[in-house]
Amino acid sequence: MTPWRCSRVRQLSSTWLPKKDRVQTDPFFEDGEKVVGREDAVTKIVTTLISSDNQQKNLSVMAIVGMAGLGKTTLAKSVYNEPAIDKHFPKRIWVCVSNTFEVDTILSLMVDSLVPGKAAGMKSRHALLQVLREEITGKRYVLVLGGLLRSKARKVAEWLSIRDNRLWELPEGEDRIMKVLKLSFDNLEPSPLKQCFAYCSMLGKDFEIERDNLIQLWMAQGLLQTSSVENHHEMELTGEVYFNILLNNSLFQEVIEGGTVTKYTMHDLVHDLAEKVSKSERLTHESNDDVPHVARSSPSTLENMSEVTVGRLRSLFSNDQVPEIIFSKFKAMRVLSLDTADIEELPNSLGKLKHLRYLDLSYTRIKALPKSIGKLYNLQTLRMQDCDLNKLPREMQNLINLKKLVLLWISGFHNLESIPRLEECTSLRRFEVGHCDKLKFLQTGLSCLARLEDLELGPFREDLDSFPDFQVPSQQLVSLVLNGWPKLKSLPQQVQHLTSLTRLTIDSFHGVEILPEWLGNFASLMNLSIYFCDNLKYLPSLEAMQRLTKLEFLYVFRCPLLEQRCTEDSGEEWPKISHIPRVTCKQASL
């Protein structure tokens, strides 16, 4: 295919209207309107865009940056309407980008600019892209994107400051890399983001962690405070923004397993930077405080710390036995991660950790939890994966004092036969339970979790031929993950009432051959993922699939029969999914 030859003029505005889209602009001047005093700027931009040097590149970008009212749009219009531009570029495209920055809307506006009226009624991204290919493949064109957000302008300014920094004149080597990484860190905004990055040093080198788990750690440590009043949902959204900024700045790396991003890690040099800046970044809002607040320490180190120091620790990561006497000294502990610790029990003094917000007991040999766990008034996250627990204490069944709990993860409890009642867990927004070999039923108390947004269930006992009955409120639930096993031949029927779902994942339902027709009732569904369903052949009917008007992403992985039937254009199932903007089957992106 002949490459597209494009020059883009991008306006970057420093004003941001968070609730209203900006007024749409067009590339034309009013009758009699005349621009004075910009001739030199227009000539310079036009010369740059049509210069012979740029013709040897497939894409040229020029940014017009400035405060609101300086005349960026007027300058862009002047360039757009220059006779030299009209002559040099057979195709000209003008698009005013709204604050929501919706890709499909931009593509539609581009098509309309090239062929007026052509985009009307076209809902498929595939169809829009096809029109664009037909119109501009092999041709020179100029694309003006107007009205981008202030954050874009700031990023350009930051990038220019980094690009022009004299650090690049240093000899290549580890020292230069570290200084360049430090420069990237110095440009991180807002300030609490630097604290979140520094906190990652506590995870140790070569760590691998899920995004949501890291955000829960930041939140527990108090690094995501957005106001004087604790708002867990708002803090998690802030955490997601911070995480994405660090990822986009290459300070995190993706860990990919089976073609899917499962966790994240840090390069050793980036972790070295985190350790370095953690010594200067204050990980608490308290002033006049030079006592370390986080520690990854052995029991002997803890025992040698002064009582004052131990009493002011806010986070402890340990994979060793923590002496019982130390627990009684924890006065300010917010995060206690005993992940992989070689322990069989916890002391009853655990209940004295009044400020504890995060507790991770995964991959330990703990057989029972102390009754005092019901006294952890501020607990937000309780993670328990692959433990030897055979029951949970009666005190957890009412969870009267755990009303702030937002995440409960019960996984790998091979002897657990029932889960606690959760009626009083009024703040619980994420609940995961699975890989519990002896679990036969789920508590009906799930229906009382009015704030539940994310739910993951299964797998359970492989001799069960149906999914355990469960009832959850449908008003708030937006994400559901169902993990099956070979004997199941259908999805659980109660799922059909969860019409508020925006994300649905179906995993390892090996006995299912066809997805139910009621799937078409999920009018809000935006993301559908299907994994490891060996015998799945059929999606719901064409009518049902076309009712999923908001579905933007379909991912099918390791479902060999369905993958073949979803082949673009020729597959039997393709007409059912051709309207979906992004379809990925196995490793082939359609």
Secondary structure, DSSP 8 states (H G I E B T S, - for coil): ----EEEEEEEEES---SSS------S---TT----S-HHHHHHHHHHHHSHHHHTSSEEEEEEEE-TTS-HHHHHHHHHT-HHHHHH-SEEEEEE--TT--HHHHHHHHHHHHSTTTTTT---HHHHHHHHHHHHTTSEEEEEEEEE-HHHHHHHHHHHHHHT-GGGGS-SSHHHHHHHHHHHHHT-SSHHHHHHHHHGGGG-TT--B-HHHHHHHHHHHTTT--SSS--HHHHHHHHHHHHHHHHHTTSSEEEEETTEEEEEE--HHHHHHHHHHHTTS-SSS-SS--S--EE---HHHHHHS-HHHHHT--EEE-SS---HHHHTT-SS--EEE-TT---S---GGGGG-TT--EEE-TT-------GGGGG-TT--EEEEES---S---THHHH-TT-TT--EEEEE--TT-------TT-TT--EEEEE--TT-----GGGGG-TT--EEEE----TT-SS-------TTT--EEEEE--TT--S--GGGGG-TT-SEEEEE--TT--B--GGGGG-TT--EEEEE--TT--B-S-HHHHHT-TT--EEEEES-HHHHHHT-TTTSTTHHHHTTSSEEEETTEE-
